[in-house]
Amino acid sequence: MDIFIQQIINGLVLGSIYALVALGYTMVYGIMGLINFAHGEVVMIGALVALAVIKLLANSGLPGVVIVLIGLMAAALVCMAVGFAIERVAYRPLRKAPKLAPLITAIGVSIVLQNLAMLIWGRNYHAFPPILPNGEHEIFGATITTIQIAIIFIAATTMAGLMLLIHRTRLGRAMRATAENPAIAQLMGVNINQIISLTFIIGSALAAVAGVMVSANYSIAHYYMGFVLGLKAFTAAVLGGIGSLAGAMLGGILLGLIESLGAGYIGDLTGGFFGSNYQDVFAFMVLITVLVFRPSGLVGEKAAERA
C-alpha cells in the first residue's frame, strides 16, 4: 500500500508538469489548428535560463526562494520572447500554407532551438543548486518533499489562473472567438494576429514555469530535455482532447499517474523482465491507444471537428 501511495504522489507531481506543458500545445492547436512541436524546446530554454540566473545569484545572500523566483521571471521573459519570435518568424508566413508545411517547420524550429541551446550551454548536464528547503513529509507511509508539494500547488494555481483568464476576461473571450471562427472574430473587431501572438506568449510562459519545475524536481537540466517531455505532453493533450484546456489538464494528470504506476509495478507484473526504466513506454502506448479508439480524446471534440 505504501508503494501505491508513493506512486500516486509521484504521478501527481509528474502529471502537474505534463499538464502545464500540454496546455501550451492545446492552446496553439485550438487557435491555429497547429501542433507546435517546438514547444518542448521552449520548456528546455526556460529551465536552462532559470538555472543560469540562479547560479549567478546563488552566492548573493538572497533567500533561496527569492533567487528561484527571480530565475523563474527571467526564464518566463526569455521564453515569452522566444514564443513570440517562433510565431512571428516561423508560423505566421505559413498560416495559409498546406498543413504539412507548418508541421515540418515546427520540427525544424525544434532542431534549431536544440542546437542553439547546445551552443550556448554545452552538452553537459547542469545541476540545480541546493538552495531551496526540501524537507520530507510522510503521508500514509509515503514520502513527499517540499519541492514536490510546491510543484503541485503552483501547477494547480497556474492552471486555475489560466482558466479564469480564458473564461472571465476580454482577452479570453477574444481567444475563444478566434478559436471558434477566426474570420467572424476579425469581423467583430478582434485583432487575429495579436491574439495568436498572445497565445504563443502565454503558452511559452507556462512552458518556463514547467521547465523550472522539472529542473527543481530532478535537480538537473540539459539541452535535450525538452524533446521527450514535449512528446509526452503532446500525448497528454491528445489523451484529454487536443484543443480543450480542461482536457489537457486531465490528460496530463492521468498520463503522469499511468506512467508512475506503470513504472512502480511493471517489474512485478513481468517477473523482473522489465524495470522502471521502461516507464516511457506507457506514454506512447497511451498515445497509440487513444489515436486508434478515441482520436478526439476523453473530453475534447476539436480534433474531430477539424478533421
matplotlib code that plots the C-alpha trace (Angstrom):
import matplotlib.pyplot as plt

x = [0.0, 2.9, 4.3, 0.9, 0.5, 4.1, 3.5, 0.3, 2.2, 5.0, 2.3, 0.6, 3.9, 4.8, 1.2, 1.2, 4.3, 2.8, -0.5, 1.3, 3.3, 0.2, -1.7, 0.8, 0.1, -3.6, -3.9, -1.9, -3.9, -7.2, -6.3, -4.5, -5.0, -1.2, 0.9, 3.8, 6.4, 9.0, 7.1, 9.2, 12.3, 10.8, 10.5, 14.1, 15.2, 13.1, 14.9, 18.4, 17.8, 16.4, 19.4, 21.9, 20.3, 20.0, 23.7, 24.6, 22.7, 23.5, 26.1, 24.3, 23.0, 19.3, 16.9, 16.7, 13.0, 13.7, 16.5, 14.4, 11.6, 14.0, 15.2, 11.6, 10.8, 13.9, 13.0, 9.4, 10.5, 13.0, 10.5, 7.8, 10.2, 11.1, 7.5, 6.6, 9.6, 8.6, 5.1, 6.1, 9.1, 8.3, 4.5, 2.8, 4.2, 2.8, -0.6, -2.4, 0.0, -0.9, -1.0, 2.2, 4.3, 3.9, 4.3, 7.7, 8.6, 7.8, 10.1, 12.8, 12.4, 12.7, 16.0, 17.3, 16.5, 18.2, 21.3, 21.3, 20.9, 23.8, 26.0, 25.1, 25.0, 27.0, 26.2, 26.8, 24.1, 23.5, 22.8, 20.2, 21.8, 20.5, 19.2, 15.6, 14.3, 13.4, 12.3, 10.4, 6.8, 5.1, 1.6, 0.1, 3.6, 4.7, 7.1, 6.6, 9.2, 8.6, 9.6, 7.0, 4.3, 5.3, 5.1, 1.6, 0.4, 2.0, 0.7, -2.8, -2.8, -1.4, -4.0, -6.8, -5.5, -5.4, -9.0, -10.1, -8.2, -9.8, -13.4, -13.6, -11.6, -11.9, -8.7, -10.1, -13.3, -11.2, -9.1, -12.2, -13.8, -10.7, -10.5, -14.2, -14.1, -11.2, -12.9, -16.0, -13.9, -12.0, -15.2, -16.2, -13.1, -10.7, -7.1, -6.3, -2.6, -2.3, -4.4, -2.4, 0.9, -0.5, -1.5, 2.1, 3.4, 1.1, 1.9, 5.6, 5.3, 3.6, 6.5, 9.0, 7.2, 7.2, 10.9, 11.8, 9.6, 11.4, 14.9, 14.0, 12.3, 15.1, 17.9, 19.3, 18.7, 20.0, 19.8, 17.9, 15.5, 12.6, 12.2, 10.8, 9.0, 7.3, 6.3, 4.7, 2.9, 1.6, 0.4, -1.3, -3.0, -4.2, -5.4, -7.5, -8.7, -6.4, -7.9, -9.6, -7.9, -9.7, -8.8, -5.1, -5.1, -7.0, -4.7, -1.6, -2.6, -3.8, -0.6, 1.5, -0.4, -0.3, 3.4, 4.2, 2.1, 3.4, 7.0, 6.2, 4.6, 6.0, 8.8, 6.3, 4.0, 6.7, 8.6, 11.5, 12.0, 11.2, 12.2, 11.2, 13.5, 10.8, 8.3, 8.4, 6.7, 3.5, 3.1, 3.4, 1.2, -1.4, -0.9, -1.4, -4.5, -6.2, -5.4, -6.9, -10.0, -10.8, -8.9, -10.9, -9.6, -11.5, -13.3, -12.3, -14.1, -11.8, -9.8, -13.0, -14.4, -11.3, -10.9]
y = [0.0, 2.3, 1.8, 2.6, 5.9, 6.8, 6.2, 8.2, 11.1, 10.8, 10.6, 13.8, 15.7, 14.4, 14.9, 18.5, 19.2, 17.4, 19.3, 22.7, 21.8, 20.2, 23.5, 25.2, 22.5, 22.7, 26.5, 26.8, 24.0, 25.5, 28.8, 27.7, 24.0, 23.6, 21.2, 23.3, 20.6, 23.2, 23.8, 21.2, 23.1, 26.3, 24.3, 23.4, 27.0, 28.1, 25.6, 26.5, 30.3, 29.9, 27.8, 30.3, 33.1, 31.0, 30.0, 33.7, 34.7, 31.6, 33.5, 36.8, 36.2, 36.4, 33.7, 30.6, 31.1, 34.7, 33.6, 30.9, 33.4, 35.8, 32.9, 32.0, 35.6, 35.8, 32.4, 33.5, 36.7, 34.9, 32.1, 34.6, 36.4, 33.0, 32.1, 35.4, 35.0, 31.5, 32.5, 35.7, 34.3, 30.6, 30.2, 33.4, 33.4, 29.8, 30.5, 29.9, 27.2, 23.5, 21.9, 19.9, 23.0, 24.4, 20.9, 20.4, 23.9, 23.1, 20.1, 22.3, 25.0, 22.3, 21.2, 24.7, 25.5, 22.4, 23.2, 26.9, 25.6, 23.2, 26.1, 28.3, 25.9, 23.0, 19.2, 18.7, 18.3, 21.4, 20.7, 22.7, 24.4, 23.0, 26.4, 25.5, 24.0, 20.4, 18.6, 15.3, 14.8, 11.5, 10.8, 7.3, 5.8, 7.5, 10.5, 13.8, 16.6, 20.3, 20.9, 18.3, 20.0, 23.4, 21.9, 20.6, 23.8, 26.1, 24.0, 23.9, 27.7, 28.4, 26.2, 27.8, 31.3, 30.3, 29.1, 32.4, 34.3, 32.3, 32.3, 35.6, 38.2, 40.2, 38.6, 35.2, 35.9, 37.1, 33.9, 31.7, 33.6, 33.3, 29.5, 29.2, 31.1, 33.5, 35.2, 36.1, 37.1, 39.5, 41.0, 41.6, 43.7, 41.1, 41.5, 38.0, 38.4, 39.9, 37.1, 34.4, 36.1, 36.4, 32.7, 31.7, 34.1, 32.8, 29.2, 29.9, 31.5, 28.2, 26.3, 28.4, 27.5, 23.8, 24.0, 25.3, 22.7, 19.9, 21.1, 21.6, 18.2, 16.2, 18.7, 18.8, 20.4, 19.5, 20.9, 17.7, 17.5, 19.1, 16.5, 13.6, 15.8, 17.6, 14.3, 13.2, 16.5, 16.2, 12.7, 14.2, 16.8, 14.1, 11.9, 14.7, 16.1, 18.4, 21.9, 21.5, 23.2, 21.0, 18.0, 19.0, 19.3, 16.0, 14.2, 15.5, 14.2, 10.9, 10.3, 11.1, 8.6, 5.9, 6.4, 6.4, 3.4, 1.5, 2.2, 1.1, -2.2, -3.2, -5.2, -7.2, -7.8, -9.0, -11.0, -8.6, -8.8, -5.0, -2.4, 1.2, 2.5, 1.4, 4.0, 6.0, 3.0, 3.7, 7.3, 6.1, 3.1, 5.6, 7.8, 4.8, 3.6, 7.0, 7.7, 4.3, 4.2, 7.8, 10.4, 13.3, 12.4, 11.9, 15.3, 17.1, 17.4, 19.9, 17.2, 15.5, 18.8, 19.9, 16.5]
z = [0.0, 0.8, -2.7, -4.3, -2.4, -3.2, -6.9, -6.8, -5.3, -7.9, -10.6, -9.4, -9.5, -12.9, -14.2, -13.0, -15.2, -18.1, -17.8, -17.9, -21.0, -22.6, -22.2, -24.5, -27.2, -26.8, -26.8, -30.0, -31.6, -30.5, -32.1, -35.2, -35.7, -35.5, -33.4, -32.2, -31.8, -30.8, -27.5, -25.7, -26.5, -25.1, -21.8, -22.1, -22.7, -19.6, -17.4, -18.6, -18.4, -14.9, -13.9, -15.3, -13.3, -10.2, -10.3, -10.9, -7.7, -5.6, -3.5, -3.4, 0.1, -1.0, 0.3, -2.0, -2.7, -3.9, -6.1, -7.7, -8.3, -10.0, -12.1, -13.0, -14.0, -16.2, -17.8, -18.4, -20.1, -22.3, -23.2, -24.0, -26.4, -27.9, -28.3, -30.0, -32.3, -33.3, -34.2, -36.0, -38.0, -38.5, -38.4, -39.5, -43.1, -43.4, -42.0, -45.3, -46.5, -46.6, -43.2, -43.8, -44.2, -40.7, -39.3, -40.9, -39.9, -36.3, -36.3, -37.9, -35.2, -32.6, -34.0, -34.4, -30.7, -29.5, -31.4, -30.2, -26.6, -27.1, -28.4, -25.5, -22.6, -24.0, -24.0, -20.2, -17.6, -15.4, -11.7, -9.9, -6.8, -3.5, -2.3, -1.7, 1.5, 0.7, 3.8, 3.6, 4.8, 5.4, 4.0, 4.8, 4.8, 1.6, 1.3, -0.4, -0.5, 0.0, -3.6, -4.8, -2.8, -4.3, -7.8, -7.3, -5.7, -8.3, -11.1, -9.7, -9.1, -12.6, -14.3, -12.3, -13.2, -16.9, -16.8, -15.2, -17.9, -20.7, -19.4, -17.4, -19.3, -22.5, -23.8, -23.1, -25.0, -27.9, -27.8, -27.7, -30.6, -32.6, -31.9, -32.9, -36.2, -37.0, -39.9, -37.9, -34.9, -37.2, -38.5, -34.8, -34.3, -32.9, -33.9, -35.0, -35.3, -31.9, -30.3, -31.9, -30.7, -27.2, -27.3, -28.1, -25.4, -22.7, -23.6, -23.5, -20.1, -18.9, -20.5, -18.5, -15.3, -16.2, -17.1, -13.7, -12.1, -14.0, -13.2, -9.5, -9.2, -10.9, -9.9, -13.5, -16.9, -20.3, -23.9, -24.9, -22.0, -23.9, -26.6, -24.8, -22.3, -25.2, -26.8, -23.5, -23.0, -26.6, -25.7, -22.6, -24.8, -27.2, -24.3, -22.8, -26.1, -28.2, -28.3, -24.8, -21.9, -19.3, -21.4, -21.4, -17.6, -17.2, -19.8, -18.1, -14.6, -16.0, -18.0, -15.0, -12.9, -15.6, -16.1, -12.4, -11.5, -14.6, -13.6, -10.0, -10.9, -14.3, -12.6, -10.5, -13.5, -15.8, -13.2, -13.3, -17.1, -17.4, -15.0, -14.1, -16.8, -19.3, -18.0, -21.2, -23.0, -21.2, -22.6, -26.2, -25.6, -24.3, -27.4, -29.8, -27.9, -27.9, -31.6, -32.5, -30.3, -29.5, -31.6, -30.1, -26.6, -23.4, -23.2, -26.5, -29.7, -31.5, -33.3, -34.6, -35.7, -37.6, -39.2]

ax = plt.figure().add_subplot(projection="3d")
ax.plot(x, y, z, "-o")
ax.set_aspect("equal")
plt.show()
